[in-house]
Amino acid sequence: MTKTLSFAAVHFTTAFAVGWAMSGSVLVGGALALVEPFCNTIAFHFHEKLWRRLERRRSRRHGEFAHTPL
């Protein structure tokens, strides 16, 4: 969990720094630091769903058992 929190801190800090550097606005940097990780989380959820579907199709095609996470 510590590594996850550390990564989250790096992600928020990077998003803030990029937004601030590109706009010159602390407000824009702060908004980007809050909104971008949220949007990325939603996108990752759908990416994982699609990836699992593709893995199931590939495993059926090759006669393998689909991997299902615990």
C-alpha positions as CSV (number, residue, x, y, z in Angstrom):
1,M,0.0,0.0,0.0
2,T,2.9,2.3,0.7
3,K,4.1,2.0,-2.9
4,T,0.6,2.7,-4.2
5,L,0.4,5.9,-2.1
6,S,3.9,6.9,-3.2
7,F,2.9,6.4,-6.9
8,A,-0.3,8.4,-6.3
9,A,1.7,11.3,-4.8
10,V,4.1,11.3,-7.8
11,H,1.2,11.2,-10.2
12,F,-0.6,14.1,-8.6
13,T,2.6,16.1,-8.3
14,T,3.5,15.5,-12.0
15,A,0.0,16.4,-13.2
16,F,0.1,19.6,-11.1
17,A,3.6,20.5,-12.4
18,V,2.7,20.0,-16.0
19,G,-0.6,21.9,-15.8
20,W,1.1,24.8,-13.9
21,A,4.1,24.9,-16.3
22,M,1.9,24.9,-19.4
23,S,-0.7,27.4,-18.2
24,G,1.2,29.5,-15.6
25,S,-1.8,29.1,-13.3
26,V,-1.8,27.3,-10.0
27,L,-5.5,26.9,-10.3
28,V,-5.2,25.1,-13.6
29,G,-2.4,23.0,-12.2
30,G,-4.5,22.0,-9.2
31,A,-7.5,21.2,-11.3
32,L,-5.5,19.1,-13.6
33,A,-3.9,17.3,-10.7
34,L,-7.4,16.4,-9.4
35,V,-9.2,15.6,-12.7
36,E,-6.5,13.8,-14.7
37,P,-5.9,10.9,-12.3
38,F,-9.7,10.5,-11.9
39,C,-10.1,10.3,-15.7
40,N,-7.1,8.0,-16.0
41,T,-8.6,5.6,-13.4
42,I,-11.9,5.4,-15.4
43,A,-10.0,4.8,-18.6
44,F,-7.8,2.1,-17.0
45,H,-11.0,0.3,-15.8
46,F,-12.3,0.0,-19.3
47,H,-8.8,-0.8,-20.7
48,E,-8.7,-3.8,-18.2
49,K,-12.2,-5.0,-19.2
50,L,-11.2,-4.9,-22.9
51,W,-7.9,-6.6,-22.2
52,R,-9.6,-9.4,-20.2
53,R,-12.0,-10.0,-23.1
54,L,-9.2,-10.2,-25.6
55,E,-7.3,-12.6,-23.4
56,R,-10.4,-14.9,-23.0
57,R,-10.9,-14.9,-26.8
58,R,-7.2,-15.7,-27.4
59,S,-7.2,-18.5,-24.8
60,R,-10.4,-20.1,-26.3
61,R,-8.9,-20.0,-29.7
62,H,-5.8,-21.8,-28.5
63,G,-7.7,-24.2,-26.3
64,E,-6.3,-22.8,-23.1
65,F,-8.1,-22.0,-19.9
66,A,-8.8,-18.4,-19.4
67,H,-6.9,-16.7,-16.5
68,T,-9.3,-15.3,-14.0
69,P,-7.8,-13.2,-11.2
70,L,-8.7,-14.0,-7.6
